[in-house]
Amino acid sequence: MTGTAIELVSPAGPGPAVEGRLTERGPGLYHLAFVVDDLDHEVHRLRAAGLLALDAEPCRGARPGMRVVFMYLPEPAELLVELVCYDRVDHPAPRVDLPGARPPGDGVGRCP
């Protein structure tokens, strides 16, 4: 692990994505995010491990050069997982390596 970040999320008003989950379950863990080098590889690997891909293809993330894919781990965990890829893997983002993930490459990510 080369870095860790914790993001606290709170709705600023009615209608955000987290509102339904907060109403149904109350406060708590919403999702985990992992920075990866190859979104396609990780989506394929995690699907084989039983996670469901919620996005048909990667989406633009909240930061420049960021692409994300959301996946869902069903019961008993019922956990939302966000895979994050930057155009460059040497982006100053915290990174937590997933077990079984490919090692960092030549500094260029494989984000679509």
FIKOLZA-1660 file (N, C-alpha, C; in steps of 0.1 Angstrom, whole numbers, plus 5000, padded with zeros to 4 digits):
% residues 112
   i   px   py   pz ch aa at
   1 5009 4988 5000  A  M  N
   1 5000 5000 5000  A  M CA
   1 5009 5012 5000  A  M  C
   2 5007 5021 4990  A  T  N
   2 5015 5033 4989  A  T CA
   2 5008 5046 4994  A  T  C
   3 4995 5045 4997  A  G  N
   3 4988 5056 5001  A  G CA
   3 4974 5053 5004  A  G  C
   4 4968 5060 5013  A  T  N
   4 4954 5058 5017  A  T CA
   4 4947 5071 5018  A  T  C
   5 4935 5072 5014  A  A  N
   5 4926 5084 5015  A  A CA
   5 4913 5080 5020  A  A  C
   6 4907 5088 5029  A  I  N
   6 4894 5085 5034  A  I CA
   6 4885 5097 5030  A  I  C
   7 4874 5095 5023  A  E  N
   7 4865 5105 5019  A  E CA
   7 4852 5104 5026  A  E  C
   8 4848 5114 5033  A  L  N
   8 4835 5114 5040  A  L CA
   8 4825 5121 5032  A  L  C
   9 4814 5114 5030  A  V  N
   9 4803 5119 5021  A  V CA
   9 4791 5122 5028  A  V  C
  10 4785 5133 5026  A  S  N
  10 4773 5137 5032  A  S CA
  10 4764 5145 5022  A  S  C
  11 4752 5142 5021  A  P  N
  11 4743 5149 5011  A  P CA
  11 4743 5164 5014  A  P  C
  12 4744 5172 5003  A  A  N
  12 4743 5186 5005  A  A CA
  12 4729 5191 5004  A  A  C
  13 4720 5182 4999  A  G  N
  13 4706 5186 4997  A  G CA
  13 4698 5173 4993  A  G  C
  14 4686 5174 4990  A  P  N
  14 4678 5163 4985  A  P CA
  14 4682 5158 4971  A  P  C
  15 4681 5145 4970  A  G  N
  15 4683 5139 4956  A  G CA
  15 4697 5133 4953  A  G  C
  16 4707 5134 4961  A  P  N
  16 4720 5128 4957  A  P CA
  16 4719 5113 4958  A  P  C
  17 4729 5106 4951  A  A  N
  17 4729 5092 4950  A  A CA
  17 4730 5085 4963  A  A  C
  18 4736 5091 4973  A  V  N
  18 4737 5084 4986  A  V CA
  18 4725 5085 4995  A  V  C
  19 4716 5094 4991  A  E  N
  19 4704 5096 4999  A  E CA
  19 4695 5083 5001  A  E  C
  20 4693 5076 4990  A  G  N
  20 4685 5064 4992  A  G CA
  20 4692 5054 5001  A  G  C
  21 4705 5052 5000  A  R  N
  21 4712 5043 5009  A  R CA
  21 4711 5047 5023  A  R  C
  22 4713 5060 5025  A  L  N
  22 4712 5065 5039  A  L CA
  22 4698 5064 5045  A  L  C
  23 4688 5066 5037  A  T  N
  23 4674 5064 5042  A  T CA
  23 4672 5049 5045  A  T  C
  24 4677 5040 5037  A  E  N
  24 4674 5026 5038  A  E CA
  24 4682 5020 5050  A  E  C
  25 4695 5024 5051  A  R  N
  25 4704 5017 5060  A  R CA
  25 4710 5026 5071  A  R  C
  26 4708 5039 5069  A  G  N
  26 4714 5048 5079  A  G CA
  26 4729 5051 5076  A  G  C
  27 4736 5058 5084  A  P  N
  27 4750 5061 5082  A  P CA
  27 4759 5049 5082  A  P  C
  28 4770 5049 5075  A  G  N
  28 4779 5038 5075  A  G CA
  28 4787 5038 5062  A  G  C
  29 4794 5027 5060  A  L  N
  29 4802 5025 5048  A  L CA
  29 4794 5026 5035  A  L  C
  30 4797 5034 5026  A  Y  N
  30 4790 5035 5014  A  Y CA
  30 4797 5027 5003  A  Y  C
  31 4810 5029 5001  A  H  N
  31 4817 5021 4991  A  H CA
  31 4832 5022 4993  A  H  C
  32 4839 5013 4987  A  L  N
  32 4854 5013 4987  A  L CA
  32 4859 5016 4973  A  L  C
  33 4870 5024 4972  A  A  N
  33 4875 5027 4959  A  A CA
  33 4890 5022 4959  A  A  C
  34 4894 5017 4948  A  F  N
  34 4907 5012 4946  A  F CA
  34 4913 5018 4933  A  F  C
  35 4925 5024 4933  A  V  N
  35 4932 5028 4921  A  V CA
  35 4938 5016 4914  A  V  C
  36 4935 5015 4901  A  V  N
  36 4941 5003 4894  A  V CA
  36 4947 5008 4881  A  V  C
  37 4956 5000 4875  A  D  N
  37 4963 5004 4863  A  D CA
  37 4955 5000 4850  A  D  C
  38 4947 4990 4851  A  D  N
  38 4940 4984 4839  A  D CA
  38 4926 4981 4843  A  D  C
  39 4917 4990 4839  A  L  N
  39 4903 4988 4843  A  L CA
  39 4897 4976 4836  A  L  C
  40 4900 4973 4824  A  D  N
  40 4894 4961 4817  A  D CA
  40 4898 4948 4824  A  D  C
  41 4911 4948 4827  A  H  N
  41 4916 4936 4834  A  H CA
  41 4910 4934 4848  A  H  C
  42 4909 4944 4856  A  E  N
  42 4903 4943 4869  A  E CA
  42 4888 4940 4869  A  E  C
  43 4881 4946 4859  A  V  N
  43 4866 4943 4858  A  V CA
  43 4865 4928 4855  A  V  C
  44 4872 4923 4845  A  H  N
  44 4871 4909 4841  A  H CA
  44 4875 4900 4853  A  H  C
  45 4886 4904 4860  A  R  N
  45 4890 4896 4872  A  R CA
  45 4880 4896 4883  A  R  C
  46 4874 4907 4886  A  L  N
  46 4864 4908 4897  A  L CA
  46 4851 4902 4893  A  L  C
  47 4847 4903 4881  A  R  N
  47 4835 4896 4876  A  R CA
  47 4836 4881 4878  A  R  C
  48 4848 4876 4875  A  A  N
  48 4851 4861 4877  A  A CA
  48 4850 4858 4891  A  A  C
  49 4853 4867 4900  A  A  N
  49 4852 4865 4915  A  A CA
  49 4838 4867 4921  A  A  C
  50 4828 4870 4912  A  G  N
  50 4815 4872 4916  A  G CA
  50 4809 4886 4918  A  G  C
  51 4817 4896 4915  A  L  N
  51 4812 4910 4916  A  L CA
  51 4804 4913 4903  A  L  C
  52 4794 4921 4904  A  L  N
  52 4786 4925 4893  A  L CA
  52 4791 4939 4888  A  L  C
  53 4793 4941 4875  A  A  N
  53 4797 4954 4869  A  A CA
  53 4784 4962 4868  A  A  C
  54 4784 4974 4874  A  L  N
  54 4772 4983 4873  A  L CA
  54 4773 4992 4861  A  L  C
  55 4785 4994 4856  A  D  N
  55 4787 5003 4844  A  D CA
  55 4790 4994 4832  A  D  C
  56 4784 4997 4821  A  A  N
  56 4787 4989 4808  A  A CA
  56 4801 4992 4803  A  A  C
  57 4805 5005 4806  A  E  N
  57 4819 5009 4802  A  E CA
  57 4823 5019 4812  A  E  C
  58 4836 5022 4813  A  P  N
  58 4841 5032 4822  A  P CA
  58 4835 5046 4820  A  P  C
  59 4833 5053 4831  A  C  N
  59 4827 5066 4832  A  C CA
  59 4838 5076 4835  A  C  C
  60 4836 5089 4831  A  R  N
  60 4845 5099 4835  A  R CA
  60 4844 5101 4850  A  R  C
  61 4855 5103 4857  A  G  N
  61 4855 5105 4871  A  G CA
  61 4854 5119 4875  A  G  C
  62 4856 5122 4888  A  A  N
  62 4854 5135 4893  A  A CA
  62 4866 5144 4891  A  A  C
  63 4878 5138 4888  A  R  N
  63 4890 5146 4886  A  R CA
  63 4895 5144 4871  A  R  C
  64 4902 5154 4866  A  P  N
  64 4908 5153 4853  A  P CA
  64 4916 5140 4851  A  P  C
  65 4914 5134 4839  A  G  N
  65 4921 5122 4836  A  G CA
  65 4917 5109 4843  A  G  C
  66 4906 5110 4850  A  M  N
  66 4901 5099 4859  A  M CA
  66 4889 5092 4852  A  M  C
  67 4890 5079 4852  A  R  N
  67 4879 5070 4847  A  R CA
  67 4876 5060 4858  A  R  C
  68 4863 5057 4860  A  V  N
  68 4858 5049 4870  A  V CA
  68 4848 5038 4865  A  V  C
  69 4848 5027 4872  A  V  N
  69 4838 5017 4870  A  V CA
  69 4833 5013 4884  A  V  C
  70 4820 5012 4885  A  F  N
  70 4814 5007 4898  A  F CA
  70 4810 4993 4897  A  F  C
  71 4813 4985 4907  A  M  N
  71 4810 4971 4908  A  M CA
  71 4803 4969 4921  A  M  C
  72 4795 4958 4922  A  Y  N
  72 4788 4954 4934  A  Y CA
  72 4791 4940 4938  A  Y  C
  73 4794 4939 4951  A  L  N
  73 4796 4926 4957  A  L CA
  73 4783 4922 4964  A  L  C
  74 4775 4912 4959  A  P  N
  74 4763 4909 4965  A  P CA
  74 4764 4903 4979  A  P  C
  75 4753 4899 4984  A  E  N
  75 4752 4893 4998  A  E CA
  75 4763 4883 5000  A  E  C
  76 4768 4882 5012  A  P  N
  76 4764 4889 5024  A  P CA
  76 4770 4903 5025  A  P  C
  77 4780 4906 5017  A  A  N
  77 4787 4919 5019  A  A CA
  77 4778 4931 5015  A  A  C
  78 4771 4930 5003  A  E  N
  78 4763 4941 4998  A  E CA
  78 4772 4954 4997  A  E  C
  79 4783 4952 4991  A  L  N
  79 4793 4963 4991  A  L CA
  79 4795 4969 4977  A  L  C
  80 4795 4982 4975  A  L  N
  80 4798 4989 4963  A  L CA
  80 4813 4991 4962  A  L  C
  81 4819 4987 4951  A  V  N
  81 4833 4989 4949  A  V CA
  81 4835 4998 4937  A  V  C
  82 4844 5008 4938  A  E  N
  82 4847 5017 4927  A  E CA
  82 4861 5015 4923  A  E  C
  83 4863 5011 4910  A  L  N
  83 4877 5010 4904  A  L CA
  83 4880 5023 4897  A  L  C
  84 4892 5029 4901  A  V  N
  84 4896 5042 4896  A  V CA
  84 4909 5040 4888  A  V  C
  85 4909 5046 4876  A  C  N
  85 4921 5046 4868  A  C CA
  85 4924 5060 4863  A  C  C
  86 4936 5064 4864  A  Y  N
  86 4940 5077 4859  A  Y CA
  86 4948 5075 4846  A  Y  C
  87 4947 5086 4837  A  D  N
  87 4954 5085 4825  A  D CA
  87 4969 5081 4827  A  D  C
  88 4975 5086 4838  A  R  N
  88 4989 5083 4841  A  R CA
  88 4989 5076 4855  A  R  C
  89 4995 5065 4857  A  V  N
  89 4995 5058 4869  A  V CA
  89 5004 5065 4880  A  V  C
  90 5012 5074 4875  A  D  N
  90 5020 5082 4885  A  D CA
  90 5013 5094 4889  A  D  C
  91 5000 5095 4887  A  H  N
  91 4992 5106 4892  A  H CA
  91 4993 5106 4907  A  H  C
  92 4993 5118 4913  A  P  N
  92 4995 5119 4928  A  P CA
  92 4982 5114 4935  A  P  C
  93 4977 5103 4931  A  A  N
  93 4965 5098 4938  A  A CA
  93 4969 5087 4948  A  A  C
  94 4962 5085 4959  A  P  N
  94 4965 5074 4968  A  P CA
  94 4963 5061 4961  A  P  C
  95 4970 5051 4964  A  R  N
  95 4969 5038 4957  A  R CA
  95 4969 5027 4967  A  R  C
  96 4960 5018 4965  A  V  N
  96 4959 5006 4973  A  V CA
  96 4959 4995 4963  A  V  C
  97 4969 4986 4963  A  D  N
  97 4969 4975 4953  A  D CA
  97 4960 4964 4958  A  D  C
  98 4952 4960 4948  A  L  N
  98 4943 4948 4950  A  L CA
  98 4951 4935 4949  A  L  C
  99 4948 4926 4958  A  P  N
  99 4955 4913 4957  A  P CA
  99 4952 4907 4943  A  P  C
 100 4962 4902 4936  A  G  N
 100 4961 4896 4923  A  G CA
 100 4961 4906 4912  A  G  C
 101 4962 4919 4915  A  A  N
 101 4962 4930 4904  A  A CA
 101 4975 4929 4897  A  A  C
 102 4975 4934 4885  A  R  N
 102 4988 4935 4877  A  R CA
 102 4997 4945 4883  A  R  C
 103 5010 4943 4883  A  P  N
 103 5019 4953 4889  A  P CA
 103 5019 4965 4880  A  P  C
 104 5023 4977 4886  A  P  N
 104 5024 4989 4878  A  P CA
 104 5032 4988 4865  A  P  C
 105 5028 4994 4855  A  G  N
 105 5035 4993 4842  A  G CA
 105 5045 5004 4840  A  G  C
 106 5044 5009 4828  A  D  N
 106 5054 5019 4824  A  D CA
 106 5050 5034 4827  A  D  C
 107 5041 5035 4836  A  G  N
 107 5036 5049 4839  A  G CA
 107 5024 5054 4831  A  G  C
 108 5019 5046 4822  A  V  N
 108 5008 5050 4814  A  V CA
 108 4997 5040 4817  A  V  C
 109 4985 5045 4822  A  G  N
 109 4974 5037 4826  A  G CA
 109 4967 5032 4813  A  G  C
 110 4958 5023 4815  A  R  N
 110 4950 5018 4803  A  R CA
 110 4936 5022 4804  A  R  C
 111 4933 5034 4808  A  C  N
 111 4920 5039 4809  A  C CA
 111 4914 5041 4795  A  C  C
 112 4902 5036 4792  A  P  N
 112 4896 5039 4779  A  P CA
 112 4893 5054 4777  A  P  C
% end
